Amino acid sequence: MVGAKTTMVALAALCWGLAGGIGGMLIDHGWGAFVVSFYRGAIGLVLVLIWLGLRPFGSGLKSPWLWFWSAVAGLGVAGNFSFYFVSIEQGSVAVAATLMYCAPVFVYLMSFALKFEKPTVQKWIAIAVVMLGIVLLTKVYDIGASTITPIGVAAGLLAGLSYAIFIFGFKYAAPHGTPQAILSVAFAVLAVILIVPSNPTQTVAALQTPDWPLFVTIGVLGAGFSFVFYIIGLNYTVPAVASIVAMVEPVTASVFGVVFLREQLAVSQILGMALILITVTALSIQSSSS
């Protein structure tokens, strides 16, 4: 049973990785990052509302705290989707996905600054290794050869921090209601927030475009099934194992970008990616076991 639940986490990460690649395809077709993010969340909202309708009992929707913390989660997931696709727009799927995976490092830095956690030599070394990985991945040392703009780098890192906010909001909303109720409110908040920066012309045009199947797919995989898989799997998966399995997302997104979008990675970028993925996973395992 535990193995099956771990597989659910892996499936969620796989879906998120594929969603990043599909988002890259839509952006290559001329669609804006916010439009892609809006439809990813809006279609996800439809699916979680169906889930809520199938299991309405004990939803907790009468609790003001569920609404408050779910709204915080909604802000986080809106930022995560938007910044991620802006990073892809300004660079590549592989770089954006890996930068987003750096979030735990910046959570550590914030914890050090706020004195929530005691810094150690090992943690500082790990953070330094991740920073080196970011330099190699983004090639900021060679402006002419860099595959991502400064805005893309910042957006990729902010996508990771936004995801941390989503997890924070979801964690505090969980005692007050069911996952499907929390996700319904969160995705509704996302849809309201992202309709503003989205290009109105593109948002309407997406309803009749030949790319509509891609919009449906990114919503179904990237915000519907993936979150259901992840929540079910996380309930029965050791956090350390989940941290390792989560590497499926950036790896899948990177492979998708190279194979289908013909993105190219230099040897130094592959080295930087490896440094980031291995170090961040090790930090996550250490954090969950302490």
Secondary structure per residue as TSV (DSSP state, phi and psi in degrees):
chain	resnum	aa	ss	phi	psi
A	1	M	-	360.0	-43.4
A	2	V	H	-61.8	-41.8
A	3	G	H	-60.3	-39.2
A	4	A	H	-64.6	-39.4
A	5	K	H	-69.5	-36.5
A	6	T	H	-62.4	-36.5
A	7	T	H	-61.7	-35.1
A	8	M	H	-62.7	-41.2
A	9	V	H	-63.9	-42.0
A	10	A	H	-63.1	-40.6
A	11	L	H	-63.4	-39.5
A	12	A	H	-61.3	-47.2
A	13	A	H	-63.2	-38.1
A	14	L	H	-63.1	-44.0
A	15	C	H	-61.7	-43.1
A	16	W	H	-63.9	-39.7
A	17	G	H	-63.5	-43.3
A	18	L	H	-64.9	-36.4
A	19	A	H	-62.1	-38.6
A	20	G	H	-63.1	-42.4
A	21	G	H	-65.5	-42.5
A	22	I	H	-65.6	-38.4
A	23	G	H	-60.8	-38.7
A	24	G	H	-62.2	-38.9
A	25	M	H	-63.5	-44.8
A	26	L	H	-64.2	-39.4
A	27	I	H	-65.7	-39.4
A	28	D	H	-62.3	-27.9
A	29	H	T	-82.7	1.7
A	30	G	T	102.4	1.0
A	31	W	-	-81.1	141.5
A	32	G	-	-72.9	153.9
A	33	A	H	-60.3	-38.4
A	34	F	H	-73.0	-33.1
A	35	V	H	-66.3	-44.4
A	36	V	H	-61.9	-42.8
A	37	S	H	-64.5	-41.3
A	38	F	H	-60.5	-48.8
A	39	Y	H	-70.4	-32.0
A	40	R	H	-60.1	-45.8
A	41	G	H	-74.0	-39.0
A	42	A	H	-66.0	-42.2
A	43	I	H	-70.3	-35.9
A	44	G	H	-60.7	-37.9
A	45	L	H	-60.7	-42.9
A	46	V	H	-59.1	-43.1
A	47	L	H	-68.5	-42.4
A	48	V	H	-72.6	-26.5
A	49	L	H	-67.0	-37.2
A	50	I	H	-63.5	-43.2
A	51	W	H	-59.8	-42.7
A	52	L	H	-64.5	-39.0
A	53	G	H	-66.3	-32.2
A	54	L	H	-75.6	-28.1
A	55	R	S	-134.4	71.6
A	56	P	-	-81.9	-15.6
A	57	F	T	-73.7	138.1
A	58	G	T	67.1	28.2
A	59	S	-	-64.8	-31.8
A	60	G	-	82.1	10.5
A	61	L	T	-67.6	-9.5
A	62	K	T	-85.8	-7.4
A	63	S	-	-87.0	123.2
A	64	P	H	-64.8	-29.0
A	65	W	H	-69.0	-35.0
A	66	L	H	-62.5	-43.0
A	67	W	H	-64.3	-41.5
A	68	F	H	-64.6	-54.0
A	69	W	H	-70.9	-29.8
A	70	S	H	-68.1	-34.8
A	71	A	H	-65.8	-39.0
A	72	V	H	-61.2	-44.6
A	73	A	H	-60.7	-37.4
A	74	G	H	-64.6	-40.4
A	75	L	H	-60.4	-41.5
A	76	G	H	-65.0	-46.5
A	77	V	H	-71.3	-31.3
A	78	A	H	-63.9	-43.4
A	79	G	H	-66.2	-39.9
A	80	N	H	-61.4	-51.4
A	81	F	H	-60.8	-48.2
A	82	S	H	-66.6	-51.8
A	83	F	H	-63.2	-36.2
A	84	Y	H	-60.4	-48.4
A	85	F	H	-74.5	-28.4
A	86	V	H	-64.3	-40.7
A	87	S	H	-63.3	-40.7
A	88	I	H	-63.9	-41.6
A	89	E	H	-61.6	-34.9
A	90	Q	T	-94.2	1.1
A	91	G	S	-157.3	-107.0
A	92	S	-	-151.2	163.4
A	93	V	H	-63.6	-45.1
A	94	A	H	-61.0	-46.6
A	95	V	H	-67.1	-44.9
A	96	A	H	-61.8	-44.2
A	97	A	H	-64.3	-40.0
A	98	T	H	-71.2	-40.0
A	99	L	H	-61.2	-40.9
A	100	M	H	-61.8	-31.9
A	101	Y	T	-71.3	-9.1
A	102	C	T	-79.5	-3.4
A	103	A	H	-48.7	-45.3
A	104	P	H	-56.6	-31.5
A	105	V	H	-64.4	-42.2
A	106	F	H	-75.4	-26.0
A	107	V	H	-65.9	-40.3
A	108	Y	H	-59.4	-47.1
A	109	L	H	-61.1	-40.9
A	110	M	H	-65.3	-39.2
A	111	S	H	-65.3	-37.0
A	112	F	H	-64.7	-45.7
A	113	A	H	-64.5	-37.7
A	114	L	T	-89.8	1.3
A	115	K	T	62.5	30.4
A	116	F	S	-80.4	-24.2
A	117	E	S	-140.5	143.7
A	118	K	-	-86.1	124.5
A	119	P	-	-71.2	146.2
A	120	T	-	-128.5	164.6
A	121	V	H	-60.0	-41.8
A	122	Q	H	-62.0	-40.7
A	123	K	H	-68.9	-39.1
A	124	W	H	-65.7	-38.2
A	125	I	H	-63.5	-43.9
A	126	A	H	-61.3	-43.2
A	127	I	H	-63.2	-41.0
A	128	A	H	-63.0	-39.2
A	129	V	H	-64.3	-41.4
A	130	V	H	-65.0	-41.4
A	131	M	H	-60.2	-42.5
A	132	L	H	-61.7	-41.3
A	133	G	H	-60.8	-40.5
A	134	I	H	-63.6	-41.9
A	135	V	H	-61.0	-45.2
A	136	L	H	-68.0	-41.6
A	137	L	H	-65.1	-44.4
A	138	T	H	-88.2	-13.9
A	139	K	T	55.8	40.2
A	140	V	T	-66.5	-17.4
A	141	Y	T	-75.1	-13.2
A	142	D	-	-132.0	88.2
A	143	I	G	-56.3	-40.1
A	144	G	G	-67.4	-25.8
A	145	A	G	-102.9	-3.7
A	146	S	-	-64.2	137.7
A	147	T	S	-96.9	6.4
A	148	I	S	-147.2	142.9
A	149	T	-	-81.4	164.2
A	150	P	H	-55.9	-35.9
A	151	I	H	-63.8	-39.5
A	152	G	H	-64.4	-40.3
A	153	V	H	-63.0	-49.0
A	154	A	H	-61.7	-42.1
A	155	A	H	-65.0	-40.1
A	156	G	H	-62.1	-42.9
A	157	L	H	-69.4	-38.6
A	158	L	H	-66.9	-29.6
A	159	A	H	-61.9	-40.9
A	160	G	H	-66.7	-43.1
A	161	L	H	-65.1	-36.5
A	162	S	H	-64.3	-37.9
A	163	Y	H	-64.1	-36.5
A	164	A	H	-62.0	-37.3
A	165	I	H	-65.7	-40.2
A	166	F	H	-59.1	-47.8
A	167	I	H	-61.0	-40.9
A	168	F	H	-60.6	-49.9
A	169	G	H	-63.9	-42.6
A	170	F	H	-63.3	-41.1
A	171	K	H	-59.6	-43.3
A	172	Y	H	-80.6	-19.5
A	173	A	H	-82.9	-26.8
A	174	A	G	-54.1	-40.2
A	175	P	G	-67.4	-12.9
A	176	H	G	-103.0	-3.6
A	177	G	S	-178.7	-173.0
A	178	T	-	-85.9	156.8
A	179	P	H	-57.6	-40.1
A	180	Q	H	-66.5	-33.2
A	181	A	H	-70.1	-42.6
A	182	I	H	-61.8	-46.7
A	183	L	H	-66.2	-34.1
A	184	S	H	-62.5	-46.2
A	185	V	H	-66.5	-43.6
A	186	A	H	-60.5	-46.4
A	187	F	H	-71.0	-30.0
A	188	A	H	-65.8	-42.3
A	189	V	H	-61.9	-43.2
A	190	L	H	-57.1	-47.3
A	191	A	H	-61.8	-40.6
A	192	V	H	-66.3	-42.8
A	193	I	H	-66.9	-45.4
A	194	L	H	-81.2	-13.8
A	195	I	T	-67.3	-24.4
A	196	V	T	-71.7	-54.6
A	197	P	T	-77.2	-12.0
A	198	S	S	-68.7	145.4
A	199	N	-	-69.7	113.7
A	200	P	H	-56.1	-39.0
A	201	T	H	-63.8	-45.6
A	202	Q	H	-67.6	-38.3
A	203	T	H	-60.3	-42.3
A	204	V	H	-73.3	-42.0
A	205	A	H	-63.2	-28.9
A	206	A	G	-62.2	-23.5
A	207	L	G	-69.8	-22.0
A	208	Q	G	-121.9	11.8
A	209	T	S	-82.4	152.6
A	210	P	T	-62.9	-17.1
A	211	D	T	-81.9	2.5
A	212	W	H	-55.5	-40.0
A	213	P	H	-58.1	-33.3
A	214	L	H	-69.1	-38.9
A	215	F	H	-62.6	-43.3
A	216	V	H	-63.3	-44.2
A	217	T	H	-63.5	-43.1
A	218	I	H	-66.4	-31.6
A	219	G	H	-73.3	-43.1
A	220	V	I	-65.7	-47.2
A	221	L	I	-80.4	-45.1
A	222	G	I	-83.6	-15.8
A	223	A	I	-140.6	-5.6
A	224	G	I	-105.6	-85.2
A	225	F	I	-57.7	-38.3
A	226	S	H	-60.2	-45.0
A	227	F	H	-69.7	-35.4
A	228	V	H	-64.6	-47.8
A	229	F	H	-57.7	-46.4
A	230	Y	H	-64.1	-45.4
A	231	I	H	-64.9	-44.1
A	232	I	H	-63.8	-45.2
A	233	G	H	-69.0	-37.2
A	234	L	H	-67.1	-27.2
A	235	N	T	-65.8	-20.9
A	236	Y	T	-125.3	12.1
A	237	T	S	-115.6	133.0
A	238	V	-	-62.0	133.6
A	239	P	H	-51.5	-39.5
A	240	A	H	-62.0	-40.7
A	241	V	H	-68.1	-41.1
A	242	A	H	-60.7	-36.0
A	243	S	H	-63.5	-40.6
A	244	I	H	-69.8	-45.3
A	245	V	H	-62.5	-31.4
A	246	A	T	-62.3	-18.5
A	247	M	T	-62.5	-16.5
A	248	V	H	-58.6	-34.8
A	249	E	H	-63.7	-59.9
A	250	P	H	-64.0	-32.7
A	251	V	H	-66.5	-45.5
A	252	T	H	-61.8	-45.3
A	253	A	H	-61.9	-40.8
A	254	S	H	-65.2	-45.4
A	255	V	H	-63.0	-41.1
A	256	F	H	-59.8	-46.6
A	257	G	H	-61.2	-42.3
A	258	V	H	-70.1	-43.3
A	259	V	H	-77.8	-47.9
A	260	F	H	-97.5	-28.6
A	261	L	S	-104.7	0.9
A	262	R	-	57.5	34.6
A	263	E	-	-75.6	146.9
A	264	Q	-	-117.7	139.9
A	265	L	-	-121.5	130.5
A	266	A	-	-75.4	163.8
A	267	V	H	-58.3	-39.9
A	268	S	H	-64.0	-34.9
A	269	Q	H	-69.9	-39.6
A	270	I	H	-63.6	-39.3
A	271	L	H	-63.3	-44.0
A	272	G	H	-62.1	-40.7
A	273	M	H	-61.5	-44.0
A	274	A	H	-63.4	-42.6
A	275	L	H	-60.1	-43.3
A	276	I	H	-66.8	-51.1
A	277	L	H	-62.4	-45.5
A	278	I	H	-67.8	-43.6
A	279	T	H	-70.1	-44.0
A	280	V	H	-64.9	-39.6
A	281	T	H	-63.2	-41.7
A	282	A	H	-63.5	-41.0
A	283	L	H	-62.9	-40.5
A	284	S	H	-64.8	-41.4
A	285	I	H	-64.1	-43.8
A	286	Q	H	-61.9	-41.7
A	287	S	H	-64.8	-40.8
A	288	S	H	-74.1	-22.0
A	289	S	H	-94.4	-9.1
A	290	S	-	-92.7	360.0
